[in-house]
């Protein structure tokens, strides 16, 4: 099956065919091994075994299985990549509470911290980003990069 357009649901979705466009649900999205998504995915939980190109946004966990191919910006508080999975793109790990309380997506460190692979080379004393050891600058207002 092939679908082109916007797919919106309240429950769980399993993609075994091809979707060209966006997927949005309050439930879980599973992209099966034979599934292909060329577009954005927004869901509570996202599990990818197939191919995804676009933006992946999960309010819970984003999990990438062995054999997957993902070229995407990934936004989720929890990210897991199995050995043998291929994931290329930008990664932002944030929780809603840390983004809201800091005034930006990269204001605080610690559990549920915001981290971006693109920010690794751009850190300065006022960046508010996390270092490999977990220590970081912390800002009371909105930290900016």
VENSULMO-V178078 format. One record per backbone hydrogen bond with DSSP energy under -1.0 kcal/mol. NH is the residue of the N-H (numbers start at 0). CO is the residue of the C=O. If there is no record, write none. Layout:
nh=NH co=CO
nh=NH co=CO
//
This chain:
nh=2 co=17
nh=4 co=19
nh=6 co=21
nh=8 co=23
nh=12 co=27
nh=14 co=29
nh=17 co=0
nh=18 co=35
nh=19 co=2
nh=20 co=37
nh=22 co=39
nh=23 co=6
nh=24 co=41
nh=28 co=44
nh=29 co=12
nh=30 co=46
nh=31 co=14
nh=34 co=31
nh=35 co=16
nh=36 co=50
nh=37 co=18
nh=38 co=52
nh=40 co=54
nh=41 co=22
nh=42 co=56
nh=43 co=26
nh=44 co=26
nh=45 co=60
nh=46 co=28
nh=47 co=62
nh=48 co=30
nh=50 co=34
nh=51 co=68
nh=52 co=36
nh=53 co=70
nh=55 co=72
nh=56 co=40
nh=57 co=74
nh=58 co=42
nh=59 co=43
nh=61 co=77
nh=62 co=45
nh=63 co=79
nh=64 co=47
nh=66 co=83
nh=67 co=64
nh=68 co=49
nh=69 co=85
nh=70 co=51
nh=71 co=87
nh=72 co=53
nh=73 co=89
nh=74 co=55
nh=75 co=91
nh=77 co=59
nh=79 co=61
nh=81 co=63
nh=84 co=81
nh=85 co=67
nh=87 co=69
nh=91 co=73
nh=92 co=114
nh=98 co=94
nh=99 co=95
nh=100 co=96
nh=101 co=97
nh=102 co=98
nh=112 co=109
nh=113 co=107
nh=118 co=115
nh=121 co=118
nh=126 co=123
nh=130 co=134
nh=133 co=130
//
